[in-house]
């Protein structure tokens, strides 16, 4: 088990019932905020990572989930897809986030983007 996971498991032991209740309340408020955004837009599109993806040998310490974890916390579906990225050693990626039970819309949107970005 890696240090990150091990640290998280050990930190979990210190969580009190009160802290858990507060966290669940914050999660509910965040979920409501994300849900409200979908009354104005069908899908959210944003970067998956805060910078170009690191090479496998260089990912240690890179905040891989900084932009994805908030939507995991909200419990909404999301997908990440590579985007053609000339000049980068690996492609950057686009994160698409959909409303609750919006997996079909999310996948259709990803497919439309993929088709639009295909050369020729």
C-alpha positions in Angstrom: 0.0 0.0 0.0 1.4 3.4 -0.9 2.1 6.2 1.6 -0.8 8.3 0.4 -3.4 5.6 1.0 -1.7 4.5 4.2 -1.7 8.1 5.5 -5.4 8.5 4.6 -6.3 5.3 6.5 -4.5 6.4 9.5 -6.0 9.9 9.4 -9.4 8.3 9.2 -9.0 6.9 12.7 -9.0 10.5 14.1 -12.3 11.4 12.5 -14.9 12.0 15.2 -18.6 11.6 14.8 -19.0 15.4 14.9 -16.3 15.9 12.2 -18.0 13.2 10.1 -21.4 15.0 10.4 -19.8 18.3 9.5 -18.1 16.7 6.4 -21.4 15.1 5.3 -23.1 18.5 5.6 -20.5 20.2 3.5 -20.8 17.4 1.0 -24.5 17.9 0.8 -24.1 21.6 0.2 -21.5 21.0 -2.5 -23.7 18.5 -4.2 -26.6 21.0 -4.2 -24.3 23.6 -5.7 -23.2 21.3 -8.5 -26.8 20.2 -9.1 -27.9 23.8 -9.4 -25.2 24.4 -12.1 -27.0 21.8 -14.2 -30.1 23.9 -14.3 -28.1 26.3 -16.4 -25.9 24.0 -18.5 -26.1 20.4 -19.7 -22.5 19.4 -19.2 -19.5 21.0 -17.5 -16.2 20.9 -19.4 -12.9 21.6 -17.6 -9.3 20.4 -17.5 -8.7 17.0 -15.9 -5.3 18.1 -14.4 -4.0 21.4 -13.2 -1.1 21.2 -15.7 0.1 19.0 -18.6 0.3 15.4 -17.4 3.6 14.3 -16.1 5.4 11.3 -17.5 5.0 8.1 -15.4 8.5 8.5 -13.9 7.7 12.1 -12.8 4.2 11.8 -11.3 5.2 11.4 -7.7 3.7 14.4 -5.8 1.7 15.6 -8.7 -1.9 16.5 -7.6 -3.6 14.0 -10.0 -7.1 14.4 -8.4 -7.2 18.1 -7.6 -9.8 18.9 -10.3 -11.6 15.5 -10.3 -12.1 14.9 -6.6 -14.6 17.6 -6.1 -17.0 16.0 -8.6 -16.4 12.6 -7.1 -17.4 14.1 -3.8 -20.6 15.5 -5.4 -21.4 12.0 -6.7 -22.0 13.1 -10.2 -20.7 11.2 -13.3 -17.6 12.4 -15.0 -15.3 11.2 -17.7 -11.8 12.3 -18.8 -10.8 12.1 -22.4 -7.5 12.8 -24.2 -7.3 15.8 -26.4 -4.8 16.1 -29.3 -1.8 17.9 -27.8 1.0 18.6 -30.3 4.2 19.4 -28.6 3.4 17.5 -25.4 4.9 14.1 -24.7 1.5 12.8 -23.6 -1.9 14.3 -24.4 -3.6 16.7 -22.1 -7.2 15.7 -21.2 -10.6 17.2 -20.9 -12.9 16.4 -18.0 -16.6 16.3 -18.7 -19.0 16.3 -15.8 -22.7 15.5 -16.1 -25.8 15.7 -13.9 -26.9 12.8 -11.7 -28.0 9.9 -13.9 -26.6 11.8 -16.9 -24.2 9.1 -18.1 -25.9 8.8 -21.5 -25.6 12.5 -22.1 -22.0 12.6 -20.8 -21.0 9.7 -23.1 -22.8 11.2 -26.1 -21.0 14.6 -25.5 -17.6 12.9 -25.2 -18.3 11.0 -28.5 -19.3 14.2 -30.3 -16.1 16.0 -29.1 -14.0 13.0 -30.1 -15.6 13.0 -33.6 -15.1 16.8 -33.9 -11.4 16.5 -33.0 -10.7 13.6 -35.4 -8.5 14.7 -38.3 -10.0 14.5 -41.8 
